[in-house]
Amino acid sequence: MSIKLKKLNNTIIKCKKCPRLVKFISKISLEKRKQNINEKYWGKPVPGFGNEKAKLMILGLAPAAHGGTRTGRAFTGDKSGKFLFTSLYSAKISNQNFSEKNNDNLILQSTYVTNFLKCVPPGDKPLNDELIKCSKYFTEELYNLKNLKVIIALGKVAFDNCTKIYRHNFKINKRFKFKHGKKYLLPDNKILIACYHPSPRNVNTKLLTQTMINRIFRKAKKIARF
Ligand code: SF4
């Protein structure tokens, strides 16, 4: 990882700009989930991870309470991550079909995985000022990932916040509507693809199937050419 990206991630890990979220992270890390009661939770903001030369970014909304917040890596140690990495492996984007813990030898090909908000919010509902504060880090990730060509936004909230930042940073009025599989050209020539979030609810109700998400990753690889 480049020095700038490492520096950014170290800043994220130490960030305490949102008192409500800092408090919530500490609470869940102390209380823990029954099946993880003997584990030490990461208990800090969760930075992105992956390849510094990534052509593809996978963007979620926020780390999971007992996934990323426990393991210290986005989409790691929860059901959403399990579904996501089965697909990434099938698309030959990751070297393994699971993402269980921070040191599980996972390697991503030309891909960076991150969340718009780096801290888990209570009820998965961030406040507007928390999203605004954290958007600075998302903008910096975009700036530091110089080879980025495609962003896959997982879920409407991640999609809407990503497009909001683009509208703000590039001073454009273009409207972007979340529709699974739809792609948009962003003002910096990246392609944004909307995808349903691989949450257990979306997967259990079959709103998102493995075939559907596999198709999105194949499309992204083709556009990004890797
Ligand atoms: S959500 Fe972002 S800005 Fe707020 S404390 Fe976490 S890392 Fe900092």
Residues whose N, C-alpha, C, O or C-beta is under 5 A from the ligand:
A	BS01	SF4	I12 C15 K16 K17 C18 P45 K118 C119 E130 K133 C134
